[in-house]
Amino acid sequence: MIHTVTHAVTQPAPHPKGRVLHVLTALDFGGVESQMRLIAAHASASDWGHDFLAIGAGGAVQRDIRALSGRADALGVAVAIPSPRAGLALWRYLRRTRPQIVHLHGAEANFHGIPAARLAGVPVVISEEIGIPRHSPKARHVFAALYRHADRVVAISNAVKAAIADQGEAPAAAITVIHNPFEPQPFRPFPPLQGRVELGFVGRLEPVKNPIAVVEAAALLRDRGLAFRLRLVGDGSLRPALAARIADLRLSDCVFLEGFHPQPFDMLAGCHFFLQPSVTEGFGLAICEAMSAGIPVIATAVGGTPEIIDHGETGWLLAEPDARHLAAAVETALSLGEPALARIAERAAASVVTRFSPGLYLQRCDTLYDTLFQAWDQRRHKRGLP
């Protein structure tokens, strides 16, 4: 059963250019939810008004957006594909609120939102793919048909764009890349390499993030004589397996499962290296956050990660997401010495703060919104519509 907090639907406040409704699966915890919180917090940087809607459950981010005086609703219906109830509820909501633009985030939102928005008469419909798509042949045909009815497909990285095009779901010319924004962390200078080396991981404890490789790399480093402490911040289905692996490898005195923390990088103050051996990565928000905090990153060269890290200049890219490559990369990085590592940390922070700030993200969105809405308005006038 889905539990959510809902309120009576009210007409959103007017805005000079109009209002964008961001539609996603839920407004509780998660990467996409965090992005919505950032948009709400920095909405003054946009020429458009921004509202938010969860097809499923509301929750923590919904409350945060409302505390920022933003509009955030939740329909509280099942989002699994297919769900006629979700499509109907979304259509009814759009008919009542009448946004100028609907910006859909994720597969479920795209599946239900494109037909609902078109039937509701929304002028501009944007579909965003939030990760590397892994669709079956049947699903590829379905999304290809859906995307033909969207005004634009947005990809969060060039890697995601290439995957969409390669799978035949949309032509490259119909896809716009807008990298995700992130909230920069407080920068801390690279700490002295005295005594043990501090290693960190932040993320969901799920197979896609590959935390097992981090623990096994720690065992290799221990066996090679490195004194270190490894802290894994996050929670997920692999936590019991990780705890067992830590015990089996006799790492309990130097590897710690810290669990979920609302400010994970506070837990990594004084960290020398951030380890992210993901199997796949649509973009890599945690990587950006670590780099902005001044923590050099070692991450797998998958998905959008190579668009963030310049290998050897602002971090290191792994050819394979396994313990052997990860341990070797840590040793290679340590061999550079403190001054070189401090310079890498400074370059990395400047790089991500310059390229992926919330303000820049909203400017890029505004450019897309303006272009698509003006094209709709011109078509309307040509047809003699009011």
Residue pairs with C-beta under 8 A, 6 or more apart in sequence:
2 56
2 57
2 76
2 77
2 78
3 57
3 76
4 54
4 56
4 57
4 58
4 59
4 74
4 75
4 76
5 58
5 59
5 62
5 63
5 74
6 58
6 73
6 74
6 75
6 76
7 73
9 73
9 93
9 96
9 97
11 96
11 97
12 19
12 49
12 51
12 71
12 97
12 99
13 49
13 71
14 49
15 48
15 49
16 47
17 47
17 48
17 49
17 100
17 369
17 370
17 373
18 48
18 49
18 99
18 100
18 101
18 373
19 48
19 49
19 50
19 51
19 99
19 100
19 101
20 48
20 49
20 50
20 51
20 99
20 100
20 101
20 102
20 103
20 365
20 369
21 51
21 52
21 53
21 94
21 97
21 99
21 101
21 102
21 103
22 36
22 39
22 50
22 51
22 52
22 53
22 103
22 105
23 53
23 54
23 55
23 90
23 102
23 103
23 104
23 105
23 109
23 113
24 32
24 33
24 36
24 52
24 53
24 54
24 55
24 104
24 105
24 106
24 109
25 32
25 54
25 55
25 56
25 79
25 106
25 108
25 109
26 33
26 54
26 55
26 56
26 57
26 58
26 59
26 74
26 79
27 33
27 36
27 52
27 54
27 57
27 58
27 59
27 60
27 61
27 62
27 65
27 72
27 74
28 57
28 58
28 59
28 60
28 61
28 62
29 59
29 60
29 61
31 130
31 285
32 105
32 106
32 130
33 60
33 61
34 61
34 285
35 105
35 180
35 181
35 285
36 52
36 61
36 65
36 72
36 105
37 61
37 64
37 65
38 181
38 182
38 183
38 358
38 361
39 46
39 50
39 52
39 181
39 358
39 361
39 362
40 50
40 52
40 64
40 65
40 68
40 70
40 72
41 68
41 358
42 181
42 358
42 359
42 362
43 49
43 50
43 68
43 70
43 362
45 358
45 359
45 362
45 363
46 362
46 363
46 365
46 366
47 366
47 370
48 100
48 101
48 365
48 366
48 369
50 70
51 70
51 71
51 72
51 73
51 97
51 99
52 62
52 65
52 70
52 71
52 72
52 73
53 72
53 73
53 74
53 75
53 90
53 93
54 62
54 72
54 73
54 74
54 75
55 75
55 77
55 79
55 86
55 89
55 90
55 108
55 109
55 112
55 113
56 74
56 75
56 76
56 77
56 78
56 79
57 74
57 76
58 72
58 73
58 74
58 76
59 74
61 72
62 72
62 73
62 74
65 71
65 72
66 72
73 93
75 86
75 89
75 90
75 93
77 83
77 85
77 86
77 89
78 85
78 86
79 86
79 108
79 112
80 108
81 107
81 108
81 111
81 112
82 111
83 112
86 108
86 112
87 112
87 115
87 116
88 116
90 112
90 113
90 116
90 117
91 116
91 119
91 120
94 102
94 116
94 117
94 120
94 122
95 120
95 121
98 120
98 121
98 122
99 122
100 122
100 123
100 124
100 373
101 122
101 123
101 124
101 125
101 126
101 369
101 372
101 373
102 113
102 117
102 122
102 124
102 125
102 126
103 126
103 128
103 154
103 365
104 110
104 113
104 114
104 117
104 125
104 126
104 127
104 128
104 150
105 128
105 130
106 128
106 129
106 130
107 129
107 133
107 143
110 127
110 128
110 129
110 143
110 146
110 147
110 150
111 142
111 143
111 146
113 125
113 127
114 125
114 127
114 146
114 147
114 149
114 150
115 146
115 149
117 125
118 125
118 149
123 373
123 376
123 377
124 151
124 369
124 372
124 373
124 376
125 149
125 150
125 151
126 150
126 151
126 152
126 153
126 154
126 368
126 372
127 146
127 147
127 150
127 152
127 153
127 154
128 153
128 154
128 155
128 156
129 153
129 154
129 155
129 156
129 160
129 164
129 282
130 156
130 282
131 156
131 160
131 280
131 282
131 303
132 159
132 160
132 163
132 280
132 281
132 282
132 303
133 143
133 160
133 163
133 164
133 167
133 169
135 143
135 167
135 169
140 167
140 168
140 169
143 169
144 168
144 169
144 170
147 153
147 169
147 170
147 174
151 372
151 375
151 376
152 174
152 175
152 176
152 368
152 372
153 164
153 169
153 170
153 174
153 175
153 176
154 175
154 176
154 177
154 178
154 368
155 161
155 164
155 175
155 176
155 177
155 178
156 177
156 178
156 179
156 180
156 282
156 283
156 304
157 177
157 179
157 282
157 283
157 303
157 304
157 307
158 177
158 304
158 307
159 282
159 302
159 303
159 304
159 306
159 307
160 177
160 282
160 283
160 303
160 304
161 172
161 175
161 177
164 170
164 175
165 171
165 172
165 175
176 368
178 361
178 364
178 365
178 368
179 283
179 304
179 307
179 355
179 356
179 361
180 283
180 285
180 356
180 361
181 356
181 357
181 358
181 360
181 361
181 362
182 285
182 288
182 289
182 292
182 352
182 356
182 358
183 289
183 358
184 289
184 292
184 349
184 352
184 353
184 357
185 265
185 289
185 290
185 292
185 293
186 293
187 292
187 293
187 294
187 349
188 269
188 270
188 293
188 294
189 294
189 342
189 345
190 272
190 294
190 296
190 338
190 341
190 342
190 345
191 198
191 270
191 271
191 272
192 338
193 272
193 334
193 337
193 338
193 341
195 227
196 227
196 228
196 229
196 254
197 226
197 227
197 228
197 229
197 272
197 273
197 330
197 334
198 228
198 229
198 231
198 268
198 270
198 271
198 272
198 273
199 214
199 218
199 228
199 229
199 230
199 231
199 271
199 272
199 273
199 274
199 275
199 330
200 230
200 231
200 232
200 233
200 267
200 268
200 271
200 273
200 274
200 275
200 290
200 295
201 211
201 214
201 230
201 231
201 232
201 233
201 234
201 274
201 275
201 276
202 233
202 234
202 264
202 265
202 268
202 274
202 286
202 289
202 290
203 209
203 211
203 234
203 276
203 278
203 286
204 234
204 235
204 236
205 211
205 232
205 234
205 235
205 236
205 237
205 238
205 239
205 242
205 257
206 236
206 237
206 238
207 238
207 279
208 278
208 279
208 280
209 234
209 236
209 276
209 278
209 279
210 277
210 278
210 279
210 300
210 321
211 232
211 234
211 238
211 242
212 238
212 241
212 242
212 245
213 277
213 321
213 322
213 323
213 326
214 230
214 232
214 275
214 277
214 323
214 326
215 230
215 232
215 242
215 245
215 246
215 249
215 251
215 255
216 245
216 249
216 323
217 275
217 277
217 323
217 324
217 326
217 327
217 330
218 228
218 230
218 249
218 251
218 254
218 255
219 249
219 251
219 323
220 323
220 324
220 327
221 228
221 327
221 330
221 331
222 228
222 251
222 254
224 327
224 331
226 330
226 331
228 254
229 254
229 255
229 256
230 251
230 254
230 255
230 256
230 275
231 256
231 258
231 267
231 268
231 271
232 242
232 255
232 256
232 257
232 258
233 258
233 259
233 260
233 261
233 264
233 267
233 268
234 258
234 259
234 260
234 264
235 259
235 260
239 257
242 257
243 257
246 252
246 255
246 257
258 267
261 267
264 286
265 289
265 290
265 293
265 295
268 274
268 290
268 293
268 295
271 295
272 295
272 296
272 341
273 295
273 296
273 297
273 298
273 330
273 333
274 286
274 287
274 290
274 291
274 295
274 296
274 297
274 298
274 299
275 298
275 299
275 326
275 330
276 284
276 286
276 287
276 290
276 297
276 298
276 299
276 300
276 305
277 299
277 300
277 318
277 321
277 322
277 325
277 326
278 284
278 299
278 300
278 302
278 303
278 305
278 321
279 300
279 302
279 321
280 302
280 303
281 287
281 299
281 300
281 302
281 303
281 304
281 305
282 303
282 304
283 303
283 304
283 307
283 308
284 299
284 303
284 304
284 305
284 308
287 297
287 299
287 305
287 308
287 309
287 315
288 308
288 352
288 356
290 297
291 297
291 308
291 309
291 314
291 315
291 345
291 348
291 349
291 351
291 352
292 348
292 349
292 352
292 353
293 349
294 345
294 346
294 348
294 349
295 345
296 315
296 316
296 333
296 341
296 344
296 345
296 348
297 309
297 315
297 316
297 348
298 315
298 316
298 318
298 326
298 329
298 330
298 333
299 305
299 309
299 315
299 316
299 317
299 318
300 317
300 318
300 320
300 321
301 311
301 317
301 318
301 319
302 321
305 317
306 317
308 315
308 351
308 352
308 356
309 315
309 316
309 317
309 348
310 351
311 317
313 344
313 347
314 344
314 347
314 348
314 351
315 344
315 348
316 329
316 332
316 333
318 325
318 326
318 329
319 325
333 341
336 344
